Amino acid sequence: MSSYRIKRMMALSISLLPTSRLRMLFYSALMGYRFGARNRLGWQVQIAVESFVAGDDVTIRRGNRFIGPISVNLGDRTLLGINNLIECGEAAAHPKSAHMGYARSFKTGINSLIHEDHRFDVYGAISIGDGTWVAGFASQFLTHGASTMNRDISIGSQCYLGSAVRFSPGAGVADRVVVGMGAVVTKHIEQPDVVVGGVPAKVISERTADDKFVFEKNWT
């Protein structure tokens, strides 16, 4: 039985413990994961990864799964809603896959938000900037595919991503970008302070100084 299957079995057992404190205690003691001050870990949160670090005041609500040979680093005050999936297949860490250069890392900035039922395919590196919202439901972030080598996804700071967006390998957006619901981002959009949308996504308009659209996470 592979080490990651053993980790998954352990994670499933730990995820069913009755309190957040117990879950974090067992994840720390048995699997070496690190949790900052005032963290909260919901019921059925499974963490079976290579390394896991959460900053201070991080909240991970029920049903989230971090699975596979990846490194996870959650910035201070990150909040994950329910049932998000952050995963990578075991084969990505096999020596036979070394030539692919899989980064296998997932990182959020300070005060970021990932809402509910999103999927992150973490063969490459996925980074989410400070204060960024992955809002709504059912978005997908894909970092691998046939013959794909440019696979990392980078999302800037203070961005807002609507429901059901799709990011292709190598795609991303700059700072303070609003991505419209259902957009398919197929490249890295370098321009900050814009609204993008469509299939494939393109710049629709610029965000001006009198832009009234604001978002602020005021709950934990």
C-alpha positions in Angstrom: 0.0 0.0 0.0 1.4 3.4 -1.0 2.3 6.0 1.6 -0.4 8.4 0.3 -3.1 5.7 0.6 -2.0 5.3 4.2 -2.2 9.0 4.7 -5.7 9.1 3.2 -6.9 6.4 5.6 -5.4 8.3 8.5 -6.9 11.6 7.3 -10.3 10.1 6.9 -10.1 8.8 10.5 -8.9 12.2 11.9 -11.5 14.1 9.9 -14.2 12.3 11.9 -12.9 13.3 15.3 -15.5 15.3 17.3 -13.8 18.7 17.7 -11.6 21.1 15.7 -9.0 21.1 18.4 -8.7 17.3 18.4 -8.5 17.2 14.6 -5.6 19.7 14.5 -3.8 17.9 17.4 -3.9 14.6 15.6 -2.9 16.1 12.2 0.0 17.8 13.9 1.2 14.8 16.0 0.7 12.1 13.4 1.3 13.8 10.1 3.5 16.8 11.0 1.2 19.5 9.7 1.4 23.0 11.2 -1.5 25.2 12.3 -1.2 28.8 13.4 -3.1 30.5 16.3 -6.9 30.5 16.4 -7.3 28.1 13.5 -10.6 26.2 13.0 -10.9 22.9 11.2 -14.3 21.7 10.2 -15.7 18.2 10.4 -14.7 15.8 7.6 -11.7 18.0 6.5 -9.3 15.5 5.0 -5.6 16.5 4.7 -3.4 13.9 3.1 -0.5 15.8 1.5 3.2 16.1 1.4 3.3 19.3 3.6 0.7 21.6 5.1 1.1 24.9 6.8 -1.7 27.2 7.9 -1.1 30.8 9.2 -3.1 32.5 12.0 -6.9 32.8 12.0 -7.4 30.3 9.2 -10.8 28.7 8.9 -11.4 25.6 6.9 -15.0 24.6 6.9 -16.5 21.1 6.6 -15.9 18.7 3.8 -12.7 20.2 2.3 -10.1 17.7 1.0 -6.4 18.3 0.4 -5.2 15.1 -1.3 -2.0 14.0 -2.9 1.8 14.7 -3.1 1.4 18.5 -2.8 2.6 21.3 -0.5 -0.1 23.6 0.9 0.5 27.0 2.4 -2.5 29.0 3.6 -1.9 32.6 4.5 -3.2 34.4 7.6 -7.0 34.8 7.7 -7.6 32.5 4.8 -11.2 31.2 4.8 -12.3 28.1 2.9 -16.0 27.4 2.6 -17.4 23.9 2.3 -16.5 21.0 0.0 -13.5 22.3 -1.9 -11.1 19.8 -3.5 -7.4 20.5 -3.7 -5.7 17.5 -5.2 -3.0 15.9 -7.3 -2.6 12.3 -8.4 0.1 10.1 -6.8 1.8 9.5 -10.1 3.0 13.2 -10.2 5.5 12.4 -7.5 6.8 9.2 -9.0 10.5 9.3 -10.2 9.3 8.4 -13.7 7.4 11.8 -13.8 10.4 13.9 -12.7 11.0 15.1 -16.3 7.6 16.8 -16.2 8.8 19.2 -13.5 5.5 19.2 -11.6 5.6 22.0 -9.0 2.7 20.5 -6.9 2.1 23.5 -4.7 -1.0 25.4 -3.6 -0.7 28.8 -1.8 -3.1 31.5 -0.7 -2.3 35.0 0.4 -3.4 36.9 3.5 -7.2 37.4 3.9 -8.1 35.4 0.9 -11.4 33.6 0.4 -12.3 30.4 -1.4 -16.1 29.8 -1.3 -17.7 26.4 -2.0 -17.4 23.4 -4.3 -14.4 24.6 -6.2 -11.7 22.2 -7.7 -8.0 22.8 -7.9 -5.9 20.4 -9.9 -2.4 20.9 -8.3 0.1 19.3 -10.7 1.6 22.7 -11.2 1.8 25.7 -8.8 -1.4 27.5 -8.0 -1.1 30.9 -6.2 -3.9 33.1 -5.0 -3.0 36.6 -3.9 -3.8 38.7 -0.8 -7.4 39.6 -0.4 -8.6 37.6 -3.4 -12.0 35.9 -3.5 -12.7 32.7 -5.4 -16.4 33.4 -5.0 -19.5 31.5 -5.9 -19.5 27.8 -6.8 -18.1 25.2 -9.1 -14.9 26.8 -10.6 -12.1 24.7 -11.9 -8.3 25.4 -12.0 -6.4 22.9 -14.2 -2.6 22.6 -14.3 -2.1 19.6 -16.4 -3.0 18.1 -19.8 -1.6 16.3 -22.7 1.9 17.7 -23.6 1.3 20.7 -21.3 4.5 22.2 -19.8 3.4 25.7 -19.1 1.0 24.8 -16.4 1.2 27.1 -13.3 -1.8 29.4 -12.5 -1.2 32.8 -10.8 -4.1 34.9 -9.5 -3.2 38.4 -8.3 -4.2 40.3 -5.2 -7.6 41.9 -4.6 -9.2 39.9 -7.4 -12.8 38.7 -7.5 -13.7 35.5 -9.4 -17.3 34.7 -10.1 -19.0 31.3 -10.1 -18.1 28.6 -12.6 -14.9 30.1 -14.0 -12.3 27.9 -15.6 -8.5 28.5 -15.7 -6.4 26.6 -18.1 -2.8 25.5 -17.5 -0.6 28.5 -17.6 -3.4 31.0 -17.2 -3.8 33.8 -14.7 -4.8 37.4 -14.0 -3.0 40.4 -12.5 -4.0 42.4 -9.4 -7.5 43.8 -8.8 -9.1 41.9 -11.7 -12.8 40.9 -11.7 -13.4 37.7 -13.6 -17.1 37.4 -14.7 -19.2 34.3 -14.0 -18.6 31.4 -16.4 -15.4 32.9 -18.0 -12.8 30.6 -19.4 -9.3 32.1 -18.9 -6.9 30.5 -21.3 -3.9 32.7 -21.0 -2.2 35.1 -18.5 -3.9 38.5 -18.6 -1.2 40.9 -17.6 -3.4 44.1 -17.3 -4.4 45.0 -13.7 -7.6 46.8 -12.8 -9.8 45.3 -15.5 -13.0 43.3 -15.8 -12.6 40.1 -17.9 -15.2 37.7 -19.2 -16.3 35.4 -22.0 -15.0 32.2 -23.7 -12.2 32.6 -24.1 -11.9 35.4 -21.5 -10.8 38.8 -22.6 -10.7 42.3 -21.2 -14.2 43.8 -21.3 -13.6 47.1 -19.5 -11.2 48.9 -17.2 -11.9 49.5 -13.6 -11.8 53.2 -13.0 -11.2 55.3 -9.9 -15.0 55.6 -9.4 -15.6 51.9 -9.6 -18.2 51.2 -6.9 -17.7 47.4 -6.9 -16.0 46.5 -3.6 -15.7 43.3 -1.6 -14.5 42.8 1.9 -14.5 39.6 3.9 -16.1 40.6 7.2 -17.0 37.2 8.6 -14.9 34.3 9.8 
